[in-house]
Amino acid sequence: MSPTQKALFLNKKFGDLVVEDAPIYKPGPGEILIKIKATSLNPVDWKIQKYGIFIEEYPAILGGDIAGDVEELGEGVDEFRKGDRVFVHGQFVNDRSSFQQYTLALASATARIPPSVSYEQASTLPVVLTVSYVGLYNENPHGFGLTAPVSEETQGIYGGTPIVVLGGASSVGQIVIQLARLSGFSPIITTASLKHTDNLKSLGATAVFDRDLPASELVKEIKKLTNEPIKFVYDSISSNITQETGVELLAPGGQLATVLPVTAKVDKDKSAWLILGMPRLPHNIELVETLYHDKIAGFLEKGIIKPNKVEVLPNGLAGVPDGLARMEADKISGLKLVARPQENL
Ligand SMILES: NC(=O)c1ccc[n+]([C@@H]2O[C@H](COP(=O)([O-])OP(=O)(O)OC[C@H]3O[C@@H](n4cnc5c(N)ncnc54)[C@H](OP(=O)(O)O)[C@@H]3O)[C@@H](O)[C@H]2O)c1
């Protein structure tokens, strides 16, 4: 009999999340098998259950954020060893997702976890890191088309260029702010509940405005902060209201990045792009693999990128549904919920 593991299955479209047995997969050429030590939860996980989006084959294993140990190497993988601590962005396919004890990943898209970073911290990164990075550095219409900060020559090159990050305390927003700092943007202006101000300033924000200010006042106050035209607004919330604010903030020729479908009316002389942070979309592969395979461990080691704060959920995989319910109820503020799939089975 082939070996089995525990996985959290969404048993059918709009169905229930239940812990059941699943096979342990065999890595093919270029792949690794990862024993998952930590996975974080994302809004998309409850949205898939509630709205039936993205997934057609059920029962389905959800979860995109994988951190753990290399368990087995597929043919041709020579850059990792069994036991290496790694993290990677999963996919919406059962043998590549994270709400389970073991999963497969491509070695070419996998990152090492530096010693200073825990599995839980690393697991907060992939989904929000990919959408942040793609939104800033992929070409139009997939992102702003900025130069990625992959070398000393390409870091800090946007000095004097303002950027606005709407929703800086969201998990996406926190990463966008840090990447904007690495690219040299200034000022980096954000909106959030003001209790997050100190943390967001420590990540690189130069000004934090109350997320509840009326849009017209917010636009007036932000425009006072810079004489330069605002050409880049990253809307990490993307409600209709935040998108409209983003469009209004932009100077002619400016670009708005959204994380949900564009619903705002966009003036003819401005652009709005829906950013899809899926690592295996053909236009994302090279950018994302370079980031994960070659760069992100160094950024973490040097403290250039700090993972979001963590709250560990009780009861391993069985604790995930309660966490998703809290996310859906908008009860998560400035942190990531993390589950440990090896616990309590
Ligand atoms: N397109 C993609 O590939 C992609 C990838 C990842 C995520 N997403 C989407 O991006 C969105 C954010 O995801 P996430 O993981 O970053 O969420 P999250 O961390 O759970 O977001 C919660 C945070 O958002 C803040 N917030 C909520 N409404 C706000 C507003 N109007 N203005 C400013 N801040 C606000 C909350 O602030 P308080 O602390 O004040 O409550 C809270 O800190 C979700 O809709 C998600 O589905 C899309």
The ligand as an SDF file (V2000), in Angstrom:
LIG
                    3D

 48 52  0  0  0  0  0  0  0  0999 V2000
   -4.5540   39.0660   -7.1350 N   0  0  0  0  0  0  0  0  0  0  0  0
   -3.8010   38.2580   -6.3890 C   0  0  0  0  0  0  0  0  0  0  0  0
   -2.9970   37.4850   -6.8970 O   0  0  0  0  0  0  0  0  0  0  0  0
   -3.9090   38.3330   -4.8980 C   0  0  0  0  0  0  0  0  0  0  0  0
   -2.9210   37.7580   -4.0810 C   0  0  0  0  0  0  0  0  0  0  0  0
   -3.0090   37.9090   -2.6980 C   0  0  0  0  0  0  0  0  0  0  0  0
   -4.0870   38.6000   -2.1510 C   0  0  0  0  0  0  0  0  0  0  0  0
   -5.0500   39.0990   -2.9630 N   0  0  0  0  0  0  0  0  0  0  0  0
   -6.1780   39.8600   -2.4060 C   0  0  0  0  0  0  0  0  0  0  0  0
   -5.6200   41.0020   -1.7780 O   0  0  0  0  0  0  0  0  0  0  0  0
   -6.4580   41.4070   -0.7030 C   0  0  0  0  0  0  0  0  0  0  0  0
   -5.5730   41.6000    0.5270 C   0  0  0  0  0  0  0  0  0  0  0  0
   -5.0520   40.3530    0.9110 O   0  0  0  0  0  0  0  0  0  0  0  0
   -4.1770   40.2420    2.2410 P   0  0  0  0  0  0  0  0  0  0  0  0
   -3.7550   38.8500    2.3860 O   0  0  0  0  0  0  0  0  0  0  0  0
   -3.1620   41.3140    2.2330 O   0  0  0  0  0  0  0  0  0  0  0  0
   -5.3080   40.5700    3.3160 O   0  0  0  0  0  0  0  0  0  0  0  0
   -5.2120   40.7670    4.8900 P   0  0  0  0  0  0  0  0  0  0  0  0
   -3.7920   40.8720    5.3460 O   0  0  0  0  0  0  0  0  0  0  0  0
   -6.0620   39.7600    5.5430 O   0  0  0  0  0  0  0  0  0  0  0  0
   -5.9320   42.1910    5.0250 O   0  0  0  0  0  0  0  0  0  0  0  0
   -6.3630   42.6370    6.2700 C   0  0  0  0  0  0  0  0  0  0  0  0
   -5.8140   44.0340    6.4740 C   0  0  0  0  0  0  0  0  0  0  0  0
   -6.3750   44.9260    5.4940 O   0  0  0  0  0  0  0  0  0  0  0  0
   -6.6290   46.1660    6.1020 C   0  0  0  0  0  0  0  0  0  0  0  0
   -7.7170   46.8810    5.4130 N   0  0  0  0  0  0  0  0  0  0  0  0
   -8.9490   46.3880    5.1320 C   0  0  0  0  0  0  0  0  0  0  0  0
   -9.6910   47.3470    4.4780 N   0  0  0  0  0  0  0  0  0  0  0  0
   -8.8850   48.4440    4.3560 C   0  0  0  0  0  0  0  0  0  0  0  0
   -9.0560   49.7360    3.7830 C   0  0  0  0  0  0  0  0  0  0  0  0
  -10.2040   50.0890    3.2110 N   0  0  0  0  0  0  0  0  0  0  0  0
   -8.0240   50.5940    3.8300 N   0  0  0  0  0  0  0  0  0  0  0  0
   -6.8420   50.2510    4.3990 C   0  0  0  0  0  0  0  0  0  0  0  0
   -6.6110   49.0390    4.9790 N   0  0  0  0  0  0  0  0  0  0  0  0
   -7.6250   48.1480    4.9550 C   0  0  0  0  0  0  0  0  0  0  0  0
   -7.0440   45.7750    7.5100 C   0  0  0  0  0  0  0  0  0  0  0  0
   -6.7960   46.9000    8.2890 O   0  0  0  0  0  0  0  0  0  0  0  0
   -7.1160   47.0400    9.8640 P   0  0  0  0  0  0  0  0  0  0  0  0
   -5.8790   46.5200   10.5190 O   0  0  0  0  0  0  0  0  0  0  0  0
   -7.3360   48.4760   10.0250 O   0  0  0  0  0  0  0  0  0  0  0  0
   -8.3320   46.1790   10.1350 O   0  0  0  0  0  0  0  0  0  0  0  0
   -6.1420   44.5820    7.8370 C   0  0  0  0  0  0  0  0  0  0  0  0
   -4.9350   44.9800    8.4590 O   0  0  0  0  0  0  0  0  0  0  0  0
   -7.5140   40.3180   -0.5470 C   0  0  0  0  0  0  0  0  0  0  0  0
   -8.7050   40.7260   -1.1790 O   0  0  0  0  0  0  0  0  0  0  0  0
   -6.9160   39.1420   -1.3020 C   0  0  0  0  0  0  0  0  0  0  0  0
   -7.9000   38.2410   -1.7890 O   0  0  0  0  0  0  0  0  0  0  0  0
   -4.9780   38.9930   -4.3140 C   0  0  0  0  0  0  0  0  0  0  0  0
  1  2  1  0
  2  3  2  0
  2  4  1  0
  4  5  1  0
  4 48  2  0
  5  6  2  0
  6  7  1  0
  7  8  2  0
  8  9  1  0
  8 48  1  0
  9 10  1  0
  9 46  1  0
 10 11  1  0
 11 12  1  0
 11 44  1  0
 12 13  1  0
 13 14  1  0
 14 15  2  0
 14 16  1  0
 14 17  1  0
 17 18  1  0
 18 19  2  0
 18 20  1  0
 18 21  1  0
 21 22  1  0
 22 23  1  0
 23 24  1  0
 23 42  1  0
 24 25  1  0
 25 26  1  0
 25 36  1  0
 26 27  1  0
 26 35  1  0
 27 28  2  0
 28 29  1  0
 29 30  1  0
 29 35  2  0
 30 31  1  0
 30 32  2  0
 32 33  1  0
 33 34  2  0
 34 35  1  0
 36 37  1  0
 36 42  1  0
 37 38  1  0
 38 39  2  0
 38 40  1  0
 38 41  1  0
 42 43  1  0
 44 45  1  0
 44 46  1  0
 46 47  1  0
M  CHG  2   8   1  16  -1
M  END
$$$$
